[in-house]
Amino acid sequence: MEINPEIVELLDEKNMKKDEVLVYLLGLHFNLNVDFIPDIVKKKSYILGIINRDFENKGKLIWHIPLFKKKDVIGNDDFITFNTGIDPKWQWVVDEYRMLFMNIDGKRGGDRKSCVNKMKKFFMTNPEARKEDVINATNVYLDEFADGTKSSEFLTHADYFIMKSNRSLLEQYIEMRTTIKKIVPKSKHKGLQNY
């Protein structure tokens, strides 16, 4: 993988210390602790328009300039992902599903391959489930942590949410959403919109 030359050129053009900014950007990309990076370096990364945060979407990181050259990634402009060897059909588990957990606590994404393997097994045993069901049920689970109702120290890892010790929290949350939809029409109960 090679750093996007557009970022390197921008940093050169602005006479910025490339190493500091690139370490910060790599740390963000890989969800590493970047607390040691000086605040001025962090601010410059935002001011230059390389990255931004979507605070309406749990502070999700938005890349205005991709960190890596396009030949090193797969996907479209909406989702640029690493060529990890994961079947592109299941890449959403890494890019979307895991990131829901990591947006709350960067350490809770679980193992990539474990997440993909467990998700494949989940869909084999629950063929009626759809990707949207998984994302929606996961968001219901995570809402309590995102709004501060529960401390993130009690947040399970993404792979364990799918399955741990023959118990699936994901399956339980999907069943809960399905049951609530049958019992309570959305239009009458606005407090249950996420369900």
HELIX and SHEET records of a PDB file:
HELIX    1   1 PRO A    5  GLU A   13  1                                   9    
HELIX    2   2 LYS A   18  HIS A   29  1                                  12    
HELIX    3   3 ASP A   39  ILE A   47  1                                   9    
HELIX    4   4 PHE A   55  ASN A   57  5                                   3    
HELIX    5   5 LYS A   70  ASP A   72  5                                   3    
HELIX    6   6 PRO A   88  TRP A   90  5                                   3    
HELIX    7   7 GLN A   91  TRP A   92  1                                   2    
HELIX    8   8 VAL A   93  TYR A   97  3                                   5    
HELIX    9   9 ARG A   98  MET A  102  1                                   5    
HELIX   10  10 GLY A  106  ARG A  108  5                                   3    
HELIX   11  11 ARG A  112  THR A  125  1                                  14    
HELIX   12  12 LYS A  131  ALA A  146  1                                  16    
HELIX   13  13 SER A  152  PHE A  154  5                                   3    
HELIX   14  14 ALA A  158  ILE A  162  1                                   5    
HELIX   15  15 LEU A  169  ILE A  183  1                                  15    
HELIX   16  16 LYS A  186  LYS A  188  5                                   3    
HELIX   17  17 LYS A  190  LEU A  192  5                                   3    
SHEET    1   A 2 ILE A  51  ASP A  54  0                                        
SHEET    2   A 2 LYS A  60  TRP A  63 -1                                        
SHEET    1   B 2 VAL A  73  GLY A  75  0                                        
SHEET    2   B 2 ILE A  80  PHE A  82 -1                                        
END                                                                             
